Amino acid sequence: MNELQELRERIENQDYQGALKIVSELEEMSVEDKLNKIYSYMVILLIHLIKQQAEDRTTRSWDRSIFNSVKYINRTNKRRKAGGYYATRETLVEIIDEAYEHALTEASFEAMNGKLKVEELAQKVDRDVIKTKAIALLEFE
């Protein structure tokens, strides 16, 4: 990791402003990594919520996938040492909005045995209900 080597060099050269800039970049990279993981799990969560609503049923497999997605989103989002969360409720709502179309496309291959096109599946489900359910499943203090 070049950033760590550069950070060491700047500290050794007493370039503390430059070192702090690198620390800020590393922090930003860490948060972005967390948000990308949350996005990935959010897509999986939304796929199964969409399939539940579209088919007006659930399966143990879907329930398990929803449970695991929620668990991993909450685990990834929690700041263990500093306390609090990486993504606020508002940020999670934004992630849901960003992930929804991706999830809808993926769900169209599975819901109703893959018989519906994305547009047809979109007409069959209520985006706001799915979004509300997703956010309700997530942990907040």
Buried (B, 14 or more C-beta within 10 A) or exposed (E): EEEEEBBEEBBEEEBEEBBEBBBEEBEEEEEEEBBEBBBBBBBBBBBBBBBBBBBEEBEEEBEEBBEBBBEBBBEBBBEEEEEEBBBEEEBBBBBBEEBBBBBBBBBBEBBBEEEBEBEEBBEBBEBEEBBEBBEEBBEEE
